[in-house]
Amino acid sequence: MPLLSLVLEEYMLPCLSKQVLGMACPGCGIQRATALLFQGEFWAAFKMYPAIYPIFALFGFLFADVFFKIKYANQISIGLMITSVVFILGNFLMNLL
């Protein structure tokens, strides 16, 4: 796994908002959290970007919905979207403080 983490860190995009404005954007940390997730560092990934799990749950559900007929898929996906947005905005506000 160290080779994978080196490759992932080499190709991470810099945050334009952080470079220009000096302030983190709501998406800051998602790349590093994803890299930590692939390394098996689940708690560190959550601490880096708490919205990582609701986002992955949403994408996993949307992917599964393509192949399987899921009852109430629309309501579940809306709930996961709202949860993801709440986590993203909560993390952004916490980083401002």
Secondary structure by P-SEA (a helix, b strand, c coil): caaaaaaaaaacccccccccccccccccaaaaaaaaaaacaaaaaaaaccaaaaaaaaaaaaaaaacccccaaaaaaaaaaaaaaaaaaaaaaaaac
